Amino acid sequence: MKLSGRVLASSLAAVSLVQLTPALLAQTSPAKLTTGVWQGVAKVRDTEIPVTIRITRNGSKLEAAFLNGPATNPDVSPASAVTLEGNHLVASFDYFARTLDATFEGDSLTGTYGATHPGKRPSPPSTFTAKRIGKLSDPTSSPNAPNISGSWEIATKSNKGEGAWELRVDPPTGRSPVIKAAIQRIDGDTGGLWGTWNGTSYTLGHFTAAGGAAYSVTPQADGTLVVKSLLGGVHGSSPEFVAHRPDEARKLNLPAPTDTTQQTSIKDPNAPFAFSFPDLNGKVLSNRDPQFRGKVVIVAIGGSWCPNCHDEAGLLVSLYKRFHSKGLEIVNLDFEQGDPETDSSRLKAFIQHYGITYPVLLAGTTDQLNEKIPQGVNLNCWPTSFFVGRDGLVKETHAGFAGPGNTAGHIALEHEVTTLVEKMLAQPVPSQSAQLN
């Protein structure tokens, strides 16, 4: 079923904000730029996705961010820096190397959102138009919305070897008609997808610092759901999938989603996990260094280009703050995309944005992953984490990441990882001679 941009726009909620310094604010009169909410649509791959821009005042300055979800409790993605000259606004989202370039005309705001440095294979930026409306409110919903909350499974064949994805759906909260969903793949989730019932389907999506997404979810008479990406797939196709409840999927002998601890393994579990790479200042750090000996170490493999790695960073920072004094070390082995103009600045902004204080090492480019991490078997997910015990041996691997967009999955993962770290920290520190090199 083809959905018009108007229907989609009435069913999703997204907000963006930017931060303005008092000096820059002074250059613009209140008639050209005021606090409030601008709502409109962004065109992504010829599909219109709702976008809302809100600007608020915090003391003597203005602040802003991309927001998604219910008006009373939105998800927030702030801009890193903003410049304003007359009615021309440029907001940088450095931690994703993307830029919002907009012009104010009365109560209208128009512009683009895309890569700060397009690189060798530039993707066209998203265009958007918005009108100032004042107070942010939830989108409308048609009556008699069916309850599709809970867990579903989508049979698929991916290049990661998995046979199924999970679709998680949260019901509306309070009086809001907005539901939240996420598709969980082995390498991570889609991010939160928010929207409402239009009478025949739920139209769900987001517009965040990482970009836009849009799906339709249509209940069927046989109890299944038809899930369709409205942004199309490879070569302009529009992938469409069928989702079953887990018990029905088992009756049909459909494969279950892959356990995240079973995707990637180690060639020799009796050999220490080895790494040796430079940090951003050129200092080489190795698993043989004293700071890692006798410690529990999470070796997190990812890159600043990877949205799921951004989600993982929040949990890693939290774990480091909580358990570092008890013997936990974290090291991020970073693989970028090979575009020097973008990679370095984005990675530095990534580190600053999430307040990362554990070591981040420059391991290589994405196409060098298996060359640089030869101990990994079926290492093909961004991110992947290796949990190394005090003896230097890998005790468990975790492929992908269930971010906050997957509410239930994220809560379960936080509990699982925290319990694992506590269990590993409880092990005695081996003697110097017993520690593996």
N, C-alpha and C positions, 0 to 999 in steps of 0.2 A: 504494500500500500504506500503510495507516495504522499508525503506530508508537505503542505505548503510552509513557506517561511513564516507566514502569519500564525498558523496553528502552532508551529514549534516555538515561536517567540512568546506565545501566550502561556506556554507550559513549562518553561525553564526559568531559572533565576540566576543571574550572575552580576557581580558588582566589582568595579575597580576603583582604586584610590591612589593618590600620589602625594608625595611629601614636598612641601614648598617652604623655603626659608623665608624669614621676615623680609630680607633684602629683596628677594625676587618678588615676593608678594607686593611690595611697595610699588613695583613697576606697573601693576595692573589695577585698574579701577574696579570697584565693586560691581559696576554694571557689566563688566566683561567676565569677571570670575568671582563667584560667591560660593559659600558652602551650600550643600544640598545634594540632590541625587539626579543623575542623568541616566535615562534608560533608552535602549535602542537595540540594534542588531549588528552583529559582526558577520561578515561573509567569509566562511572558511570552506575552501574547495567547492565553491558555488552553492553552499548550503548556509542559510541564515541561522545564526545562533544568538539568543538573547545576550546582551551585554549591558551592564549598568555601571555607571561611574558615579561614585560618591566622594565628595570632598568635605572634610570636617575640620574644625579648628581645635587645636590643643594649645591653650595658652596663647602665645604670640605667633604661633605658626600653624600652618595647615598640614594635615596628614591624609593619607589615602592608601588603598590596597585593592587587589582583586578580591571580591567576596563571592561566595556561592552558597546556596542552601536557603533555609528558612530565614526570613527577615529578622527574627528575634535571636538567632544564633548562627550567624553565617561563618563559613570558612574563609580565612584571610590569607592573602598573598601580597605583601607590601612591595612597593617599588623601592629600589635601592637609592636612587637619586633623581632629582628633577631640576630642569632649567625652564624658565619662563621669560619670554621676551615679547612684550605686548600681549597679543592674544594667541601666541604660538607656544605650546607646551610640549616638552620632550621629557618623558619619564623612562629611566633606564631600570630594567630588571636584570642587573648584572649577573646574578647567580644562575640565570638561564641564558645569558647573552642575548636578551631580547629588549626591544625598545618600543615604547608607545609614543607616536608622533601625532599631535592633535592640534586643532585650531578651534577656538571659541568664536562664535558669531551669535551674539545675543544669548538666547537660551539653548542654542544648538552647539553640539560638539561633534566634529568629524575628524577622522584620521586613519592611521594604520597601526598595526601591531605585528612585529616580525623580528627576524634576526638582526642583531646589531651589526654583525659582520657576515654578510650572506655566504661567504666562502666559495669553494669551487663549484658546488652544485646548489645554487641559490633556490630557495623555495619562495614563492610569492607571498608577501605579507597579507595578513587579514585586514580587510577594510571595515570600518564601522561608522555608524551615524547614531547619535543619541540626542534626546531632548531632556531639558531639565524638568523634573516632575515634583521635586520636594521630598516628601517622606517615602522611604523604602517600604514596600509592602509585598506580601506573597502573591504569586500569580493565581488566577482563578482556576477552579477545577469543575468539571462536569459532575452532576450528581451520580450517586450509586457507584462509586469507584470500587472495583473488586479488590479484595485483600490478597496480594501476591507476596507478602512478606515471608522471610525465611530463606532457606537454602535451596538452590536449584543447581542442576548440572547440565552443561552444554557439551555434547559429544563433538569432538573435533580431531583433526590430525595436524599437528604443528611441527615445525622444523626443530622443536626442542624434544620431540619424542613423546610428548604427552598425548593422552587420548581423550581428555576432558578438561574443561574449565569449570569453575564454580561461579554462579551468579548469586550474590547476597543482596537481599532487599530488606531495608528497614521500614517499618510503618511510619506514618506521620506522627509527629509529637505535638501534644497540646491541641490547639485549634488550627494549626497549620495544615493545609491540604498537601504539602510537599512531602514526597517520599524520597529516600536516598537509596541508591544501589551502587554496586561495583562488580565488575567482572574480574575474578581472580585467576590469573594464568600462573604457570610455574615460575615465570620470571618476575611476577609482580602484578599489581592490579591496575585498573584503568583510572584510578582516582575516583573520588566521589562523583556520582551522577545524580543530579537532582531534577525533579520535575513533577508534573501532575497528570491527572486523568483527563483525556479530551473527549471521552464518550466511547471510543473504540480502542484506544491504546494509551499507554503511558509514554510520554515523550520526555526523555531524560538527557541531561548533558551538563556541561560546565564550560566556562571560559576562565582559565587560570593563567598564572605566569608561564606555565608550560605550554599553553595553547588551548584549543577548543576540542570538544568531543560532543557527539550527539547520537542518541540511539532511540529507537522505538521498541517498546515491549508490548506485544499484543496477546492477551489470553485467548486460548483456543477452546472449543467445545470439549475436546478430549482431555482437558486438564493440563495441557502443555502450554508453553509460552513460545512465541516466535520473536526472536531478538534480532534486530537489524541495525547495522551501523548506517547512519544517515550521511556519513562523510565518504562512503564508498570504500573500496578496497584497492587491491592491486590493479593497475591499468583501468581505473574508473569503475570497477565492478562494485556491487553493493552486497557484501556478504550478509547472509541470512542464516540464522541458526535456530535450532529447536532446543528448548530447555525442559528437562523433566525433573520432578522431585526425585531425590536420591533413591528412595525405596522403589519407585517405578523404574528408574534406570537400572537397578540391580535385577529386577524381574525381566527386563529386556536384554540382559547380559551386556549392557553397555559398560565401557571401562570407567573406573572412578578417577578423579583427579589424582595426580602423582603426589605422593608424600614428599614434602619439601626436603626432608632429611635423606631421601633415597635417590634424588636426582644426580648428585655429584658425589664421588667417592675418592679415595686416595690409592695410588698404585701400591705403595708399601706402607701399611699402617704401623709398621715397626720402625720406620725411619722418621726422624724429626722433620717438621715442616720448615723448609728453608726459604729465606728471602734475603735479598741484599740489593737495595735500591737507594737512590739519592732523594733527599727532601727538596723543597723549593729553593733552599739556599745552597744546594750542592753537597750537603753532608750525607754520606752513605750510612744507612742504618741496616743492621743485620740481625737475624734471629740469634746470632752468637753473642750479641752485645750484652753486657751485664744487666741492662735495664729490663731485658726479657727473660733472663735466666731464672728458673724457679717460679715464674709468674704464670697466671692464667692469661692467655693472649687470644683476643678475637682478631683474626686477620680478615678484614673486610675488603672485598674486591669490587670496585665500581668505577664510576666516572661522573664528572659534574654535568654531563649531557643527559644523564639517565634520571628521569623523574622518580622512579622507585628508589634510586640511591639517595635522592633528596629526602624521601620519606624515612628511609633507614637512618639517616644522619641524626634525626631527632632522638631516636631510641638509643643510638650508640653514645651520643653526648650525655644522655641521662644516665646510662649504665656507668660511664666513665666517672661522672661526678659522684655517683653513689658507691662504687666499688673500687676505685683506683687506690685508695688508701689501704684497702684490704688485700691488694695483690693483683688487681686486674689491669692489664695493659691492652690497648687497642691500637692497631696500626692499619691505616687505609692504604691499600695498594691501588693507585689511581691509573686508569687507562683512559686516555682521551682519544679524540677522533682524527688527530693528525693535522689540524688547522692551527698553526702557531698564533695567528692573529686573534683567534677566539679562545683557544684552550687555556692559556696561562691566565688571562684576565678572568675568565669564567671560574676557573678553579679557585683562584684567590678570593673571589667574591663568594663562592660556595662556602669556603672555610669561614669567612667572616660572618656570613649570614646565619649560619647555624652555631657559631661560637665553638668551633672545633679546636680543642687544645691537644689532642693526641696526635701522633706523627702521621703526616700524609706524605707518601712516597711516590715518586714519579716512576711507575713501572713500565710504561710504554704506551703504544696505541692499541686500539681495540682488536686489530687484526693480529696482534702479537700475544694475545692472551694465553694460548696453550703453549706457545714457545717459552714465555716468561714464567709460567706456573706449570712446569712439566709434571708435577706430582698429582695434579688433578685429573680425574677420569670423568668424562662427560661433563666437563666444565664449560657451560654454554649459557649461563644465566647472569643477567645484571640486575641486582647485585648477587653475589654469593659470599657467604661467610664461613670461615673455618674456625672452629673452637678448639684451641690448643691447650692441653693440660700443662700442669707444672713440670712434667717430665719432657715437654717438647713435642709430644705426640698428638695428632688430631683425634679428638674424642667424638666430634660430630660435625656435620656440615649442614648448612641451611641455604637452599637455593631460593632466589627471589625474595620478595618482601610483601607482607600484607600491611599496607599503609592505613592511615586513619580513614580513608575513603571506604574501606572494608571494615566497618565498625566491629562486628563480632570477630572476624579473623584477626584484626589488629590487637584486640584485647587478649585473645587466646595466645597470640604470638608473644606479646609482652610478658605474659605469665610464664610461658614455656621457656623463653630465653632467660628471664630472671631466675627461674628455678634452676636451670642448667648452670648458670654462672655461679650461683650460691653453692651448688653441689660440687662444682670443680674447685672453688676456692676453699671448701672444707677439707680437701685432700692435703695431706702433709707435704711440706716442701722437701723434695728429695735432697739427699746429701750431694755435695759438690761433685763427687765422683760418679754418682748415679744419674746426674743430669746429662741428657743426650746432647751431642754437638751436631 
